[in-house]
Amino acid sequence: MANTPEIPDALLKDCKTPEDVGSLYSALLQRVINDSLDAEMDAYLADQAFGGNRRNVKLAKTVKGDFGELEIHTPRDCEGSFEPQLVNKPQIRMAGWKTRFSRCTPAATPCATSGS
């Protein structure tokens, strides 16, 4: 999908206060994190195509950072061998989160996510 002016305009149309913008940012960030964790699981299971491993459950946890607090849902596999990279299993702090995405460019795949 191309980034057109209509997309941010549609997202921001109901934002009247800084708190509204902050809530929108948190909701978008939560969605990006959860979708990214699902994509990590998809890639992990694709590498194990004939091993019989599959998705099991999603565990909710709260992570904290410069964005505030977010509840995310980390997917788990039946074997318990999946180790998410974006948000590690025991991780509850996400320091420097804003700078993680600033290093990502369309030409840089995958994005640098090492650290915290």
C-alpha positions in Angstrom: 0.0 0.0 0.0 1.3 3.4 -0.9 1.6 6.0 1.8 -0.8 8.7 0.6 -1.9 11.8 2.4 -5.3 10.4 2.8 -4.1 7.6 5.2 -2.8 9.9 8.0 -5.7 12.3 7.4 -8.2 9.6 7.9 -6.5 8.4 11.1 -6.2 11.8 12.5 -9.6 13.2 11.6 -11.0 12.6 15.1 -7.9 13.7 17.0 -8.6 17.0 18.8 -6.1 16.9 21.6 -2.6 15.7 22.3 -4.1 12.9 24.3 -6.1 11.7 21.3 -2.9 11.6 19.2 -1.2 9.7 22.0 -4.0 7.2 22.1 -3.9 6.7 18.3 -0.1 6.3 18.5 -0.4 3.6 21.2 -3.1 1.8 19.3 -1.1 1.8 16.1 2.1 0.7 17.9 0.2 -2.1 19.7 -1.1 -3.3 16.3 2.3 -3.2 14.7 3.9 -5.1 17.5 1.2 -7.8 17.6 1.2 -8.2 13.8 5.0 -8.3 13.7 5.0 -11.1 16.4 2.5 -13.0 14.3 4.7 -12.6 11.2 7.7 -13.9 13.2 5.7 -17.0 14.2 4.6 -17.5 10.6 8.2 -17.4 9.4 9.4 -19.7 12.2 6.7 -22.3 11.5 7.4 -22.1 7.7 11.0 -23.1 8.4 9.7 -26.1 10.3 7.2 -27.1 7.6 7.4 -30.9 8.1 8.2 -31.0 11.8 4.6 -31.0 13.0 5.0 -27.9 15.2 2.1 -25.5 15.1 0.7 -22.4 16.8 -0.7 -23.0 20.2 -1.9 -20.0 22.2 -1.1 -16.3 22.6 0.0 -15.0 25.9 -0.9 -11.4 27.0 1.7 -9.3 28.8 2.2 -5.6 29.4 5.3 -3.9 28.1 6.5 -0.5 29.1 8.6 2.1 27.3 8.8 5.7 26.2 5.3 5.1 24.6 3.7 4.2 27.9 2.2 0.8 28.6 0.8 -1.6 26.0 -0.7 -5.0 26.3 0.7 -7.3 23.6 -0.1 -10.9 22.7 2.9 -13.1 22.0 2.2 -16.2 20.0 3.5 -19.5 21.3 4.0 -22.8 19.5 3.2 -26.3 20.7 6.8 -27.3 21.2 7.6 -24.1 23.2 10.7 -23.6 21.0 9.7 -20.3 19.4 11.7 -17.4 20.7 10.3 -14.0 19.4 12.9 -11.5 18.5 10.9 -8.2 18.6 9.9 -8.7 22.2 11.7 -11.5 24.0 9.7 -13.9 26.2 10.8 -12.4 29.6 11.1 -8.8 28.3 8.8 -6.2 29.8 10.8 -3.0 29.1 11.2 -1.6 25.6 13.7 1.2 26.0 14.6 3.1 22.8 11.6 1.8 20.9 11.2 4.9 18.8 14.8 4.6 17.5 14.2 1.0 16.4 11.8 2.0 13.7 13.7 5.0 12.7 16.5 2.7 11.6 14.1 0.8 9.3 13.9 1.9 5.7 12.2 0.3 2.7 15.5 -0.9 1.5 16.6 -2.3 4.8 15.0 -5.7 5.4 14.7 -7.0 8.0 14.8 -4.0 10.4 17.5 -3.9 13.0 15.9 -5.0 16.3 18.8 -6.0 18.4 19.2 -4.5 21.8 16.7 -4.1 24.6 
